[in-house]
Amino acid sequence: MENPVIIFGANSLGQAAMEIFESNDIVVYGFLDDDEKLHGTELGEIAVLGRTDDQGYLKLIGKKCEGFIAEDDRELRKGIVKLMIERRKKMPVNAIHSNTEIAPTAHIGHGNFINSGVVVGANAKIANHCLINTNATIDYSTELGDLVQIGAGAVISSGAKLEENVFVGAGSTIVSGVTVGKNARIGAGSVVIGDVEEGKTVFGNPAKEV
């Protein structure tokens, strides 16, 4: 990627994304954020330029700049993705730390945040707009749907499938072959040994519904 990046979201995730791009020698053009109190301030030495729907900056996406969405809130994240696609016909770029191990046969979609120390195994599939935090393991032949969030140090074992909007807390383990349904939540430190139904929240070792 040769173009500078505009980061949508001047928050802690946005700062982490900035550090990821800088680890790959990619220039960050600036931040956009809807909190007007942040406008004119800086994260590090990078300015918060304006709102996320500021047409003056949006028009740069796809021409002079790329865009990355650094928002934890899924609905806000989805809204900015829609805005970027509708106005600029452009998907967000990935923020992948230089200190990751990604197998050549893994498939990575668009707009994903993959932090330092993450391992992605052979034939793993990561869809779009996922957040994968420090030292998580996405083992071989796993599948992650859109907008999945994986906490630091979590292990998604081989052949597991996580559907859209799944949240996996830090330090959790999803054992091989398990399917976690859409919108399900896995509490931090849990060990999931069986399938989790759509929308359910589980916690513990072994994980049980709460």
N, C-alpha and C positions, 0 to 999 in steps of 0.2 A: 504494500500500500504506500503510495507516494504522496497523496494529498494529506494536508493537516486534518485534524478531527475536531468537530464541535461536539461537546459532551452535553447532553440534556440532563440536567440535575446537578446542582452545586451543593452536594451533600457528602457524607462520608463515603458512599459508594462511588460518587463522581470523582472524589479524590483518589480512591483506590484505582479507578479506571485510568485516571491521568497517569498514575505511577506505572501502570501496565503499559500504556502507550509509550511512555518515556523509556521503559526498559527495552522497547523494541526500536528506539530512536525515531519514533513518530511524533511529529509536532502537534501539540494541542492548541488549536486556534483560540478557543475560549469556551466558557460555559453559558448555557441558557437555563433559566430557572424562573418559575412563576412567582416566587417570593420577591416582591419589589424591594424589600429591605436589603437584599443581597446585591442588587444591581449597583455596579461601580466598585464593588469590593473585589478581593482576589483570593483564590485558593492557591497557595504557593505563590507563584508569580503570574498566574493565569487569571485573567479578568472574567467576572460574571457580566455578560454583555447585555442581556435583556431577557424577555419572556420566551417560553418555548415555542410560541406561535408567532414570533416576530418575523414578518415576511422579509425584512431586510437581511436577516441572517439565514432564514430558511432557503432563500433563493441561491445561496452558496452551495447547498447540499447537492452533490452530483456533478457540480461544475468545478469549483475550486476546493471544496471540502467534502469530507465524509461525515457521517453522524453516528453517534453511539448514545444509547439511552441508559442512563444510570439512575433508575428509579426502583425502589423496593416494592412500592405499591403496584400490584398487578394491573388494576384497572387504569391507573395513570400511565403505566408502561404501555399497555395496549392502545390507549388513546393517542400517545405520541407516535407509536408505530403507524397507526392508521393515518395520522396527520402527515407523516413523512412519505408514506406510500401514495396517498391521494394527491399531495401537492408537488412532490418531487419525483414520484415514480421510482423511489429508491428505498432499499432495505438498509437497516442499520448494519454497520460493520461489527465484527467480533473484537472483543478486548481479551486477548490471550497472552498471559504473562510469558516472558521469555524463559522462565524457569518452570516449564511444564514438560511432561512426556506424553506425546500424542502419537499413537501408532499410525503408520502411513495408511492403513486400511480403515481407520476410523472416519466416520462422516460427521462433519460439524456444519450446522446450518448457519443462520444469520443472527446477529445481534446478541451473541452469547458473551457472558462475563466468565472467564476461566482464570482463577487466580494462581498464585505461586504454589508450586509443589503438587499440583493436580496431575494425576496419571489417568490417561484415557487409553483403554486397551484395544486390541485388534477387533475390527468389525463392529465396534461400538457405534451407536447412532444417537447423536444429540441434535434435537430439532432446533427451534428458534427461540431466542430471548430467554435462555436459561441463565441462572446465577449459580455458579459452582465455586465454592469458597476454598480457602487455603487447605492444601494437603488432602483433599478428597480423592477417592479412587473410584473411577468408573471402569469396571472390569470389562473383559472381552465379551462381545456379543450382547451387551446391555442396550436398552432403548430408553431414551428420555424424550417425552413429548414436549410441546411448547410450554414455556413459562414455568418450568420446573426449577425449584430452588433446593440446592444441596448445601448443608451446613459444613463447616470446617471439620476435616478429619473423618467425615462419613465414608462408609464403604458400600458401594452398590455392586454386589457380586455378579459373577458371570451369568448372563442369560436373564437377568431381572428386567422387568418392564415397568417403567413409571409413566403413567399417562399424564395428560395435560394438567397443569396447575398443582401438581403434587409438591408438598413441602416436606423436606427431610431434615430434621434437626441435627445439630453438631454431634459428632461422635457416634452416630447411629450406624447399624449394619443391616442391610437388606440382603438376605441370603439368596443363593443361586436359584434362579427360576421363578422367583416370586413376582406376582403382578400387583401393583399398587394402583388402584382406580383413580379416576379424575377427581381433583379437588381434595384428595385425602391428605392428612397431616400425620407425620411421624414425629413423636416427641424426642427431644435430645437424649442421646445415649441408649436408645431403644435397640432391641434385636428383633427384627421382623422375620419370622420363620414360616409364615403362611400368607396367602393372598389377603389384601386389604380392599374392602369394597369402596366404591365411589363415595366420596364425601365423608368418610369415617375418620376419626382421630384415634390413634393407638399410641400406647406408651408402655415402656417397661421391658423386662427381659425374662421370659419371652413377651413380646408386645401384645397387649390386650386393649380392647376398645374402652375408651373413657368418655 
